[in-house]
């Protein structure tokens, strides 16, 4: 599959995989951070809930101590402490209730509020009896079996609420630690996977490039050494390097064909030159023979001219002789005529 991809696609695929892994790493890290932040918020909320519950417990104890102190000392300062305890408990309980998320915790807070209201009613009755000078009645009301049961149930609900909050806090901390551990493991796994994939892609791309380039260099050296009979390099990819190798093979084959064509043409030219040389030698030989024959003809022509001149001279002499004879015959005729 890699052999069918271009070099640009290979590089894009390699870097793309690494970027995708980095993106996944970033997303998972972000999710893990959000999870840890949420768990940290829950832990902080549980810590605050625990502090408020302990404040409720302190308010309850302060309220009980103030009421007992008033009955024992009949000092109004103890009532002030008792009122402070009531206000502290009420304020902490009012802040705590909206923060509770489980039904168990909400029921425990509702029971605390209900039991505290009943206890406050009993305390108020005891305080009023103490103010009326009925100390025994006030003590009986404050330390009655009902009040003792209310205090016990109230402390039990506060303890249960503290246990539930502590359990939630512990669970949130465990989830936070687990999320942090998962985030670290996932980050290590993704980083290792990214590194491994990056190395594999880099090795594959480098091997495909360096192998093809080495084959091209070897072929170029053979061509430079005038060895055009070397075999074509094997093309194993369709990327830019593979296309360059194909073009190099075509160039080598075209050079070989061109040189073979030039060699064939040179052989034809050499053959034609030999034929022209033979023809030239034959023409030269014929020219020499023709020259000899021309010289012979020329000599014969000169002899004929001489003979013709001799004949012409003889003809002129014969013509003069004939003219002389004719003249003599004419004169002889004139003489003969005169004689007649």
VENURGI-V145637 format. One line per field, one symbol per residue. psi: psi as a letter, one per 30 degrees, with the letter a starting at -180 (. if undefined). burial: 1 if it has 16 or more other ideal C-beta (glycine too) atoms within 10 Angstrom, else 0. A space follows every 10 residues. Layout:
psi=???
burial=???
This chain:
psi=efffkleeee eeeeeeeeee eeeeeeeeee eeeeeeeeee eeeeeeeeee eeeeeeeeee eeeeeeeeee eefhkfeeee eeeeeeeeee eeeeeeeffk fleeeeeeee eeeeeeeeee eeeeeeeeee eggieeeeee eegleeeeee eeeeeeeeee eeeeeeeeee eeeeeeeeee eeeeeeeeee eeeeeeeeee eeeeeeeeee eeeeeeeeee eeefggiggk lkkkjflgae eeeeeeeeee eeeeeeeeee eeeeeeeeee eeeeeeeeee eeeeeeeeee eeeeeeeeee eeeeeeeeee eeeeeeeeee eeeeeeeeee eeeeeeeee.
burial=0000101001 0001001100 1000100100 0100110010 0110110011 0110111011 0111011111 1000000110 1100110111 0110010001 0000100110 1110110111 0110111011 0000000110 1100001001 1011001101 1101100110 0100110010 0010010001 0001000000 1000100110 0100110010 0110000100 0010101010 1100100110 0100000000 0000000000 0000000000 0000000000 0000000000 0000000000 0000000000 0000000000 0000000000
